[in-house]
Amino acid sequence: MLTVPNLATTDTPTVSDAPLHGEPGSAILTPSRQVLFADYDATFYALTNGDAPAVTLLGAVTMAEKQHVLDTLAGGPALIACSRAN
């Protein structure tokens, strides 16, 4: 019988569909517990505790959408590709 080790999970941000004041977008919870809002124009806003009542979490996004949001947050595909080590 093979025993599978219990691997530690990496701290990755969670991304959920979440409108803010009626504007569609995504809420991002970073490993440092900071909440960001990304609208569909790829504009990111850091949310404060006062913004919490205006955000409605609708559920986690798909893996592809999550990666797209995180890539955009990291500077976009061009910056990611140019910053890779050869």
Secondary structure, 3 states (H helix, E strand, C coil): CCCCCCCCCCCCCEEEECCECCECEEEEECCCCCEEEEECCCCEEECCHHHHHHECCCEECCHHHHHHHHHHHCCCHHHHHHCCCC
